[in-house]
Amino acid sequence: MRFLKKKQEKEKEKKKKVKVIYARMCPRCESINVTMGKRRLEAIGLPMLYQCLDCGFQNYNFPEVRVEIDKDKQKKLKNKKNEN
């Protein structure tokens, strides 16, 4: 019985269709609302400057994290993009 329940749970998880993306995370406030800074000097060999839009923190080193987005959130994001 336990085996069947576990198998059914795994099948439900597969049906959810989770999309995995990788995003930069602010080390201060742990937000993923991060963009590239205004200074674009990577053409001369300097690293990219990133800026958090929530707290305003700027740095060259923002870690990249794995974010899982389910089907409902994907639809909401698409609707927001279409409205703009």
C-alpha positions as CSV (number, residue, x, y, z in Angstrom):
1,M,0.0,0.0,0.0
2,R,2.8,2.4,0.9
3,F,4.5,1.7,-2.4
4,L,1.3,2.6,-4.4
5,K,0.8,5.8,-2.5
6,K,4.4,6.9,-3.1
7,K,4.0,6.1,-6.8
8,Q,0.8,8.1,-7.1
9,E,2.4,11.1,-5.4
10,K,5.3,11.0,-7.8
11,E,2.9,10.9,-10.8
12,K,1.1,13.9,-9.4
13,E,4.3,15.9,-9.1
14,K,5.2,15.1,-12.7
15,K,1.8,16.4,-13.9
16,K,2.4,19.8,-12.2
17,K,4.9,20.9,-14.9
18,V,7.3,22.9,-12.9
19,K,9.6,25.2,-14.8
20,V,13.1,25.6,-13.4
21,I,15.0,28.9,-13.9
22,Y,18.2,30.3,-12.5
23,A,18.1,33.9,-11.1
24,R,20.5,36.2,-9.3
25,M,19.8,36.6,-5.6
26,C,20.6,39.6,-3.4
27,P,22.9,38.6,-0.6
28,R,21.5,41.3,1.7
29,C,17.7,40.9,1.4
30,E,17.5,37.5,-0.4
31,S,15.3,39.0,-3.2
32,I,15.5,37.8,-6.8
33,N,14.5,41.2,-8.1
34,V,18.0,41.9,-9.4
35,T,19.1,43.7,-12.6
36,M,22.3,44.7,-14.2
37,G,23.6,48.1,-13.0
38,K,23.8,51.2,-15.1
39,R,27.5,51.0,-15.5
40,R,28.3,48.8,-18.5
41,L,32.1,48.6,-18.5
42,E,32.4,44.8,-19.3
43,A,33.6,45.7,-22.8
44,I,36.9,46.8,-21.3
45,G,37.3,43.7,-19.1
46,L,35.6,44.8,-15.9
47,P,33.0,42.4,-14.3
48,M,29.3,43.1,-14.5
49,L,27.8,45.2,-11.7
50,Y,24.4,44.0,-10.4
51,Q,21.8,46.0,-8.4
52,C,19.0,44.8,-6.2
53,L,15.8,46.7,-7.0
54,D,14.3,46.1,-3.5
55,C,17.1,47.3,-1.2
56,G,19.4,49.1,-3.7
57,F,22.5,47.0,-2.9
58,Q,25.1,47.0,-5.7
59,N,27.9,44.5,-6.0
60,Y,29.8,42.4,-8.6
61,N,29.0,39.1,-6.9
62,F,25.4,38.1,-6.7
63,P,24.9,34.3,-6.3
64,E,22.8,32.5,-8.8
65,V,20.0,30.3,-7.3
66,R,17.6,27.8,-8.7
67,V,13.9,28.9,-8.7
68,E,11.0,26.5,-9.5
69,I,7.9,28.1,-11.0
70,D,4.7,26.1,-11.2
71,K,2.1,26.4,-14.0
72,D,-0.1,29.0,-12.2
73,K,2.8,31.4,-11.6
74,Q,3.9,31.0,-15.2
75,K,0.5,32.2,-16.4
76,K,0.5,35.2,-14.0
77,L,4.0,36.2,-15.3
78,K,2.9,36.0,-18.9
79,N,-0.2,38.1,-18.2
80,K,1.9,40.8,-16.5
81,K,4.3,40.9,-19.5
82,N,1.4,41.2,-21.9
83,E,-0.2,44.1,-19.9
84,N,3.0,46.1,-20.1
